[in-house]
Amino acid sequence: MNIISDGLITSVDDLGEVIDLSEPEEQFLSQLTKIHPIRVPEYYLSLIDENDPKDPIRKMAIPTDSELIAEGSYDTSGELSNTVLPGMQHKYPQTAVILATAECAMYCRHCFRKRLVGLPSQEILRDMDAAVSYISDHKEINNVLVTGGDPFTLETSQIERILEALAEIPHLDFVRFGTRIPVTFPQRLLEDDELLRVLRDHSGRSRRLFVVTQYNHPREVTRESIDAVDRLLSSYVTINNQTVLLKGVNDNRNTLADLQNKLVSIGVNPYYVFQCRPVMRVKRNFQVPLYQGYGIIEGAKKLLNGHSKRFRYIMSHRMGKIEILGILNDRFLFKYHQAKLRSDEGRIFTRPLDKEATWLDDLRE
């Protein structure tokens, strides 16, 4: 059950009351929301500069007509092939992934799980006992990622039940929650003392909890968001950030560097910068070519200190997490950071340089 309902914009009519929409915008939004719904917290809408038609915050929250272009795939990372039971995936030996909900506080327009988020889905975990049994039988699993959707939209009692169930598995070293709540709806963390109590009770010296969040632009680092981060840190939760490189949002070195510096200053660890995936109704609007992306990443790193530039530039491909290491002699240089196949683990390989390619599959071998 989704605990977040107040302060959310969920229809075109509601959106038109708080943001100026042209008649063509209203028409395509009415068409699009029959395919992929909208949901934006009023708090996040308040971050938009209405005088800027290309505002990066707006682009992440409010659809454009590019989303009507049915180009790309709904499963770019092979999630369905890695599903071991409904709602749980096991792609990498050490990690189990639980899809705890299809709901989010905000339906990000660049979401890589557009096939299920905000929609009725059979991919959500219904049987926690079956998940615990699977993990217990697979001793190689030492961590669990609880994601969705956004698990922090669940009732606190549901989050506690998940943590209590996982606490019974002795070979787990840590649990991660994938959530944008600190970014899009920090009020959840500012107003629910019970949630912080649950997290604190399950994060200690023997087993630490991690929150993996997604800040994509420096303007998302607000006073409210910083206060939410402080409450997580005070509850012994470690926070890592996974930025997505997005066209029209953070595709320049100064924006990206400013973001990483701000994150480090508030106690959030830069972890990955992801190449935007070629997702259906996302690819055309948000993907940056790999060649351009590498230049942006390297340009940003030149502006950062060692702590702020520890992140890796990664493609989350169906064969694994592939790091874009560099460009040498007109070839891209890649390395498997995580691999689906053991034989690929740590493997370095090259592909011919193509300045327009946005994904590994666009490159010739």
N, C-alpha and C positions, 0 to 999 in steps of 0.2 A: 504494500500500500504506500502511495506517495504522500508524504507528510506535508509537502510544500504545495500550497494552493493560493494563498493570499499574495497579492502584489504581482500577479503574473498576467501578461498579455498573451491571449491564446487565440484571438480571432482577428481577421482583417478589420472588422468594424472597431474593435477595441484599439487596435494599433492606430487607426485613423484618427482617434480621439486624442492621441498623445504625440503623434508625428504627422507632419504634413505629407500627404500622399497625393500624387497626381492621379487623374482618372485612369490613364494607362497602367499605372502601378497597381491601383486597386483591382483592375481587371486581371492582370497576370497573377497577382497574389491570390485572388479568388480561385484561379485555375490551378496554381501550384499547390495550394494548401490542401487540395483534394488528394494530392500525391504524397507530399511531405508536410506535416503540420508545422505551425510556428508556435513557439513559446519563448517569451522574453521577459525576465523580471523587470519591473519598473525601475529598480535600482540600476540595472545594466543599461537600460534605455537612457537614464539620466547622464551617462557618460558620453553620449553621442553629441557631436557638434553639428547642430542642425543647419548651420550656415555652410557646412562643407559637404557637397554632394558625394565626395569620395572619402568620407570619413571612415577610417579603418575599423572603428568599433561598430559602426552601422553595418559594414560589410559582413562582419562575422555573425551579426544577429538578425538582420532583415534580408530576405531573399532579393536577388535581382533576377531579371528575365533570363540571364545566362543559365539559371538553374532549370529552366525548361528544356535545355539541350540534353537529350538522353544519350550522353557519350560517357564511356567508362564502364566500370564493373562494380557491382554491389559487394563483391568479396575479393578484394585485391590481395589479401594476405593468406588466402587459403584457410579461412577460419572453419568453414563447414567440413573440410577434409580432416581437420584436427579435433573435431568434436568427438569426445569419447562417451558422453551421455548428454541428454538434453540440458543445455545450460553450462556445460563445462568442457574446456578445451585443454589439450595436452600436446603442445607443439614442441617445446624444448624440454629435455629430460628433467631439469630441476624445477620447472615451474608449471603449476596448474592455474588455469584461468577460470574464474567463476563469473558468469553473467547474472548478476543478482536482480536486475530490473531493466526495463526498456525505457524508463522515464528519466528525464533530466530536468534541472531547474531551467535551463535554456537549451533549445535545440539549435546548436551551432550549425551554420550553413555549410561549413567545411567538414562536417562529421564523417568519419570513415565507416560508421555503422548505420548509414542512412536506411539500410534495408530493414532495420528493426526499431530504431529509436523513435519513440512516440507513436508506435504502431502496435497492433496486436501481434504477438510473436510467440512462436514455439521454441525459440532459442534461449529462453530464460530458465534458470534453474528452478525446478519445482520440488526436487527431492534432495534435501540437504544430507540426509542419511546416506543416500547413494554416493554423493560426492565425497563424504568422509570415508566411506568404505573404499572407494577407488584410491583416494590419496593414501590411506592406511596401507593398502596393498602394494603401493608403488613407493618403495623406500627411497628411490632416487629423487623424489620430489621434496625439496627443502624449503619452498616458499609458495605462497598462494597470492595471486592477484585477484582481488574482488573488484569487479568493474561493472559495466552495463552498456548503455545507460549510466546513471550516476548513483552509486550505492548510498551516498549521503542524502538522497531524497527519500530513502526508506525511513520508516519509523525507527526511533532509537531502539525500541525493544527488538526489532528485527535485526538490526546491526549487532546488538548484543548476543542474540541467538547464534548468528554466524560466527562470531568470535569465540563464543563458548564451545561451539562444536569443533572448531579448528584447534582450540586449546587442548583438546583431548588427543591430538596426534603428536607423539613425542619427537618425531624426526623433522618437524617443521621448525625452521630457524626464525622466520619472520612472515608477517602478513602485510600486504600492500593494499591500499584503497586507491583506485583511480577515480579522481573527482575534480570537477571544476567549481565546486561550491565556494572555495575561498575567493574565486575570481568573479563568478557570475551572481552569487547569492550569499555573500558572507554573513548575512543576518542569521542564517541557519546555525552558524558556529558562535555568533555573538549572543544569541538569545536562548540557546538550549544547553543549560548547564549539565543536564543529564547525559547528553551525548558526549560531552567532554569528560565526564566521570567514567563513562564506559570505555572510552579510548584510553584514559589514564590507567584504569584497572587492568587493561590488557597489554600495556606497553611498559616493559621494565628491563632489568638487566639480563634476564634469561631469554626474553623474546621481544624484540622491538617491533612496533608498528611503524609503517611508512605511509605517508600520503604522497601520491604522485599526481601533481596537478598540472594545469596547462595555462600559463600566462603567455600571451602572444604579442602584447603591445605594452609599452611603458605606462600608458594611461589607465591600464587595468590595475596598476599598483596604487590603489587609493587608500585613504585613511582607514576606511572600513575593512578593506582587504588586509591591510597590515595588522589591524587589531585581531582579525580572525586568525591570521598566521601566528600571532603572539599567543593566542589561546591554545592552538595546537602544539606549539613548541613547549608551552608550560605544562602540557599534558604528556610530555615525553615522546611526542610523535616527531619523527624525522620527515622533512618535506623536501622532495625532489621535484624539479620542473622539467616538463617535456614541451618545448615550444614547437609549433608547426610553422615551417616557412611558407608564408602565404602571400600570393600576389596581391598588391594593393593594401597590405596590412603591415608587413614587417620586412619587405624585400629590399631593404637598403642597410648598409653596414652601421650607420649611426643609430637607427632605431633598434636594431638587434643588439648592439653593444650597450646602449642605454638600458634596455630591458635587463640584460644579464647583470649589469652593475647594480641596478635597483634590487633585483632578486637577492643577490649576495648580501646586500646591505640590510635586508630584513630577515635573513636567516634561511632563505630558500636556496637549495643547491641546484645550479644548472646541471642537467643530466643528459638530455638529448636535444638536438634540433632535428626534427623529422622532415624529410622531404614529403610534401603533401602527396597523398596517394591518388592514383587515377580513378577516383570513385565516381560512379554514375551521378551526374548532375552536380559534381564538384570539380572534376578535372578541368573543364574549360575556364572556370571562373577563378580558380585559386592556384593552379600549379605553376611553378617557376621552373624553367629549364635547368637541368643539372649543372650545366656549364656556368650559367649565371648564378645559380645557388652557391656553387663552390666559391666563386669570386666574392659573393656577399659574406659568406662564412669567414673566409680568410681575411677579408677586409675588416670585419668586426673584431676578429681575434687580435689584430694589430693594435686595436684600441683598448684591449682588456688586459688586466693583470692575470697572473697564473691561476688564481682561484676562480676567477670569473669565466675563464675560457676552457674549463675542463670538459665541457660538453662535447659530444661526438655528433657529426652530421651523418644521419642514418636514413636508409630506406628500409621500411618494414615490409619486406617482400615475402611472397609465399614460401620461398626457400630459406628465409631467415632475416635477421637484422644485418644489413649490409652497410658498412661504413664507406663513405666516399672519402678516400684518403688523399687524392690529389690528381694532378694532370701531368703526364710525363711523355714527351715525344709524341704528341698528338694522340694520346690514349688516356682514358680514365683509369685510375688505379683504385681498386676496391678491395675490401677485406670483410670476410664473414666475422662479425662481432658475436652473433649467436646464429647457430645453424640448425635447421630441421634434421639434416643428415650428419651423423658424426664425422663422416669423411670430409665434410666441408668446414668443420670447425677450425677457425683461424686461417682458412685458406685465402691467399692473396691472388687476385686475378685482374686482368685488364680487358678493356673494350675500346674499339676505335672511337675517337672523339666525334661527337655529333652535337653541335651547339644548340640544336632545337629539341633534343631528347629530354623527356621529363621523367623517365622511368627506365629501369634496367632492361625491360622487354623491348624498348625502342631501339636498343643498341645491337649492332651485329656482333657475333662472336668472332 
